[in-house]
Amino acid sequence: MRLGAFVHETGQHVAAWRHPQAHMQSGTSFAEMVETAEIAERGKFDLLFLADTAAVNLKGSADSRGRMGKVVKFEPMTILSALAAVTKNLGLVATSTTTFNEPYTLARQFASLDQISGGRSGWNLVTSNNEQDALNYSREEHLSHGDRYDRAIEFADVVNGLWDSWDEDAFIRDKDSGRFFDPAKMHVLNHKGTHFQVRGPLNVACSPQGRPVLVQAGASGTGRDVAARLAELVFTAATTFEQAKEFYDDVRQRIPRFGRSQDQVKVMPGFYPVVAATASEAQEKYDYLQSLIQKPVGISILEHTIGVHGLDKIPLDGPVPEMADTNGPLSRQRLLLEQARRDKLTFWELCLANAGPRGHALSIGTPSQVADEMEHWFKDGAADGFNVMPAWLPGSLRDFVDMVIPELQRRGLFRTEYEATTLRGNLGLPKPINRHHLARLGSAAQ
């Protein structure tokens, strides 16, 4: 199976920063980020996956905002470029939005990270479901769900086209002859579409792994089509095996519609483990973090997760009311409301359930019990691997590396050494063929 370490500033749990041994300076401390990356690489993780948003949450009361531990963070491309220098095999995946970026700039940034890291970069394509992001990019309101995806599809096509600007052997660099590159191996994009006009070519050389790996998360019907059409890693959320398998099978069935093969795509749902030597100790770890959740914070993070505001007016011990679809994180809203109905949760119980996993799979137990669940999802067709979401950093990540990884290795489910130096090589993804070579091959076959 493939494994990513999906990390927030202090950990996945909303109260992670309050744990006595937790990182508290991850938005300002490079040393803390280095420690996280080094633990992930020691565990032979395929990649370090950085979540990101482009706004400080200004919703809710000043009191609730002042208790949130995830306020400031490093800009992802900057921190991953720095981490490339202190890691050797670990993939480096950054979240970057198609809604508030330009394709040329983004293509250049990720191509540069790929050169700096020796072929270990990946782009998590998102369409900014956080409505507050729009207010930092000269907009009065967020783009609609459908418009965001239309823009994203064209955006990704432009980026991939720019990454194909140069053949691998385009640069001769022959001092004696004075020839630096072969102009015949440079490709001008000349894209003119609905949203973008981009001439190209990119002024960064061909990626050491062909192209940076493209990651995408989206559970709506449109999001699944985008995943099947574009993504090489698909990040998704599911609280049950049945949900995960339905998503997995559905995305797999969509892939051939876009002329792609199954080996080009890996599906990796989020996985929130709480592990200890005994089941009772693992439960104690879970309960302790839950006890650190302050009510204003629990409510506020649910508002952020599902994109619905004004939840502080709902009685804590009352039922979870029906809610209209949001223009924000629509699939996550539906997932959590379904969980509340299925498990008959009160409103506060839903806040508690959301505070850690946020709609992802929760596994509490011994290394063997956690590995059992991962093996079930992996072998029975619900996942090709997982994005592991440590509750708090660095402790929860270290627990997983020290206890669960050896169990997975013992079962032959996970590597004992890296297979390659590139992210694409470690994930077992094929190296993409430059679109201009494909065009020539197509012409020759006619």
SULUR-V949705 format. One record per pair of residues at least 24 apart in sequence whose ideal C-beta (glycine too) atoms are under 6 Angstrom apart, sorted by the first residue. I is the first residue (numbers start at 1). J is the second residue. If there is no record, write none. Layout:
i: <I/I>
j: <J/J>
This chain:
i: <1/1/1/1/2/2/2/2/2/3/3/3/3/3/4/4/4/4/5/5/5/5/6/6/6/7/8/8/9/9/10/11/11/11/11/12/12/13/13/13/13/14/14/14/15/15/16/17/18/19/21/22/23/27/27/33/34/35/36/36/37/37/39/39/39/39/40/41/41/43/43/44/46/46/46/47/47/48/48/49/49/50/50/51/52/52/53/54/54/55/55/55/57/59/60/63/64/64/67/67/77/81/81/84/84/89/91/91/91/92/92/92/93/93/93/95/95/97/97/98/98/98/98/99/99/99/100/103/103/103/103/103/104/107/107/107/108/110/111/112/114/114/118/118/119/119/119/120/121/122/122/122/122/123/123/124/125/125/127/129/129/131/142/149/151/154/154/156/158/158/158/161/162/162/163/164/164/165/165/165/166/166/168/187/209/209/210/210/211/213/213/219/220/220/224/227/228/228/228/229/232/233/233/234/235/235/236/237/237/237/237/238/239/241/244/244/245/245/248/266/267/267/268/268/268/269/270/270/270/271/271/271/272/272/272/272/272/273/273/273/274/275/275/275/275/275/279/279/282/282/283/286/289/293/298/298/299/302/302/305/305/305/306/306/314/316/316/317/318/320/320/332/335/356/367/367/367/370/371/371/371>
j: <378/385/413/414/46/266/384/385/427/45/46/385/386/388/46/47/49/387/40/45/48/388/49/387/389/36/51/70/70/73/69/390/391/392/393/389/391/289/356/391/392/297/301/355/292/293/392/69/292/392/395/392/393/72/73/79/86/394/393/394/83/87/394/397/398/401/90/87/90/401/405/415/91/426/427/91/93/90/92/93/387/76/94/95/76/95/130/133/136/132/133/136/304/309/300/296/296/300/294/297/109/113/116/116/117/418/120/122/423/117/120/121/122/124/215/124/126/126/128/127/151/152/155/127/128/148/137/155/158/159/196/198/198/159/162/202/204/212/204/204/207/212/208/421/208/209/422/423/212/212/213/215/423/212/214/215/156/216/152/328/329/328/327/222/195/193/195/230/191/196/198/189/200/202/211/434/435/200/201/202/205/206/206/436/422/424/431/432/432/423/424/331/330/331/251/251/254/255/258/258/429/266/268/267/268/387/269/270/335/359/360/269/339/382/269/382/381/382/382/384/383/384/385/386/387/383/360/387/389/361/386/388/356/357/360/362/389/363/370/400/364/367/370/399/403/404/365/366/364/365/364/364/391/355/351/355/351/351/354/332/354/358/333/336/347/347/348/346/347/347/350/359/359/391/403/404/407/404/404/407/408>
